[in-house]
Amino acid sequence: MSDSLAEQPLPRKALLGAAALVCFALLATLGSRLTDVGTTSLPAAEAARTRDLVFADQPDGSVVISLASSSAAIQVLEPGSGGFVRGVLRGLGRDRKLRGIGPDQPFRLTQWSDGRLSLSDPATGVNIDLGPFGPDNIGAFASLLEAAPQNLPVGTELSLLR
């Protein structure tokens, strides 16, 4: 037992076998990337429905969601409600503020032909796939695709989300 592990060389055949395996894996990956052999791909989804939306904070803490095309309000998030929608918008609003972009440009909500839902900010190029956040959170945004314009109480003024 005078031999330590540091003094024993690694078997040459084992090293050559490991090197051959690594080379084969790299060549197989490169070959499949270049020729698309052994790869699968899904057809690109197309936008099935889109809506450009503007979100406006109110002095009482509510958020008015309106259509960018007509400025017609489609939903009002009362204070303390719509936590997921508010959280997503805070993140997007912060990104706009860091880039020096004002809140006047709308966000785009898109339902794709494969059923996915995404919210994008054309002003910054940020796109958020809402699928991983679960069905309840997806539903919060999906309802905005179907929502009809509402009448706001007299005296309600829209101040864009900051």
C-alpha positions as CSV (number, residue, x, y, z in Angstrom):
1,M,0.0,0.0,0.0
2,S,2.9,2.3,-0.5
3,D,1.4,3.4,-3.9
4,S,-0.8,6.4,-3.7
5,L,-3.5,7.3,-6.3
6,A,-1.5,10.2,-7.5
7,E,1.3,7.9,-8.5
8,Q,-0.9,5.5,-10.6
9,P,-1.4,6.6,-14.2
10,L,-4.9,6.5,-15.7
11,P,-5.5,3.6,-18.1
12,R,-4.7,4.7,-21.6
13,K,-7.6,2.8,-23.1
14,A,-10.1,4.5,-20.8
15,L,-8.8,7.9,-21.7
16,L,-8.9,7.2,-25.5
17,G,-12.5,5.8,-25.1
18,A,-13.6,8.9,-23.2
19,A,-12.1,11.2,-25.8
20,A,-13.7,9.2,-28.7
21,L,-17.1,9.5,-26.9
22,V,-16.8,13.2,-26.5
23,C,-15.7,13.7,-30.2
24,F,-18.6,11.5,-31.4
25,A,-21.1,13.5,-29.4
26,L,-19.8,16.8,-30.7
27,L,-19.8,15.6,-34.3
28,A,-23.3,14.1,-34.0
29,T,-24.6,17.4,-32.6
30,L,-22.9,19.5,-35.3
31,G,-24.2,17.1,-38.1
32,S,-27.8,17.3,-36.8
33,R,-27.6,21.1,-36.6
34,L,-26.3,21.5,-40.1
35,T,-28.6,18.9,-41.8
36,D,-31.6,18.9,-39.5
37,V,-31.3,15.1,-39.4
38,G,-32.6,13.7,-36.1
39,T,-34.2,17.0,-35.1
40,T,-37.8,17.9,-34.6
41,S,-39.4,21.3,-34.9
42,L,-42.8,22.7,-34.4
43,P,-44.4,24.9,-37.0
44,A,-44.2,28.5,-36.1
45,A,-47.3,29.8,-34.4
46,E,-49.2,32.7,-35.9
47,A,-51.0,35.5,-34.1
48,A,-54.6,34.4,-33.9
49,R,-55.8,37.6,-32.0
50,T,-54.1,40.7,-30.8
51,R,-55.1,43.7,-28.8
52,D,-53.1,46.9,-28.1
53,L,-53.8,48.0,-24.6
54,V,-53.0,51.1,-22.5
55,F,-52.8,50.8,-18.7
56,A,-53.5,54.0,-16.7
57,D,-53.0,54.5,-12.9
58,Q,-55.7,56.4,-11.1
59,P,-55.4,58.6,-8.0
60,D,-57.4,56.1,-5.9
61,G,-55.0,53.2,-6.7
62,S,-57.1,51.6,-9.4
63,V,-55.8,50.8,-12.9
64,V,-57.9,51.5,-16.0
65,I,-57.2,49.2,-18.9
66,S,-58.3,50.7,-22.3
67,L,-58.0,49.9,-26.0
68,A,-55.2,51.9,-27.6
69,S,-57.3,52.3,-30.8
70,S,-60.3,54.0,-29.3
71,S,-59.2,54.8,-25.7
72,A,-62.4,52.9,-24.6
73,A,-61.9,51.4,-21.1
74,I,-62.4,47.6,-21.0
75,Q,-61.6,46.8,-17.4
76,V,-60.8,48.6,-14.1
77,L,-58.6,46.9,-11.6
78,E,-59.7,48.1,-8.2
79,P,-57.0,48.8,-5.5
80,G,-55.8,45.5,-4.1
81,S,-56.9,43.4,-7.0
82,G,-55.2,42.1,-10.2
83,G,-51.9,41.4,-8.4
84,F,-50.4,39.4,-11.3
85,V,-51.4,42.0,-13.9
86,R,-50.0,44.8,-11.8
87,G,-46.7,42.9,-11.2
88,V,-46.1,42.3,-14.9
89,L,-46.9,45.9,-15.7
90,R,-44.6,47.1,-13.0
91,G,-41.7,45.2,-14.5
92,L,-42.5,46.4,-18.0
93,G,-42.9,50.0,-16.8
94,R,-39.6,49.9,-15.0
95,D,-37.9,48.7,-18.1
96,R,-39.4,51.6,-20.0
97,K,-38.3,54.1,-17.4
98,L,-34.7,52.8,-17.5
99,R,-34.7,53.2,-21.2
100,G,-36.2,56.7,-21.1
101,I,-39.4,55.6,-22.9
102,G,-42.7,57.3,-21.9
103,P,-45.8,55.4,-20.9
104,D,-47.8,56.6,-23.9
105,Q,-47.1,53.7,-26.2
106,P,-49.5,50.6,-25.9
107,F,-48.6,47.1,-24.9
108,R,-49.7,44.2,-27.2
109,L,-51.5,41.2,-25.9
110,T,-51.4,38.3,-28.3
111,Q,-53.1,34.9,-28.4
112,W,-51.2,32.6,-30.7
113,S,-52.6,29.9,-33.0
114,D,-51.1,27.2,-30.7
115,G,-53.1,28.6,-27.7
116,R,-50.2,30.4,-26.0
117,L,-50.7,34.0,-24.7
118,S,-48.1,36.6,-24.6
119,L,-47.7,40.3,-23.6
120,S,-45.2,42.3,-25.4
121,D,-43.9,45.9,-25.3
122,P,-43.2,47.1,-28.8
123,A,-41.4,50.1,-27.4
124,T,-38.7,48.0,-25.7
125,G,-38.9,44.7,-27.6
126,V,-39.7,42.8,-24.4
127,N,-42.0,39.8,-24.9
128,I,-43.4,37.8,-22.0
129,D,-44.9,34.3,-22.5
130,L,-47.6,34.1,-19.9
131,G,-48.0,30.3,-20.1
132,P,-45.5,29.4,-17.4
133,F,-47.4,31.5,-14.8
134,G,-50.3,29.1,-14.6
135,P,-54.0,29.1,-15.7
136,D,-55.2,31.6,-13.2
137,N,-52.7,34.2,-14.2
138,I,-53.2,33.5,-17.9
139,G,-56.9,34.0,-17.3
140,A,-56.3,37.5,-15.9
141,F,-54.9,38.5,-19.2
142,A,-57.1,36.3,-21.4
143,S,-60.1,38.1,-20.2
144,L,-58.7,41.3,-21.7
145,L,-59.0,39.8,-25.2
146,E,-62.8,39.4,-24.8
147,A,-63.6,42.4,-22.6
148,A,-66.1,44.9,-24.1
149,P,-65.7,48.7,-23.6
150,Q,-67.2,50.0,-20.3
151,N,-68.5,53.4,-19.3
152,L,-66.3,55.1,-16.8
153,P,-67.8,57.2,-14.0
154,V,-67.9,60.9,-14.8
155,G,-64.8,62.7,-13.7
156,T,-62.5,59.7,-14.0
157,E,-59.4,60.9,-15.8
158,L,-56.8,58.6,-17.2
159,S,-53.1,59.2,-16.2
160,L,-50.8,56.8,-18.0
161,L,-49.1,54.0,-15.9
162,R,-45.7,55.1,-14.7
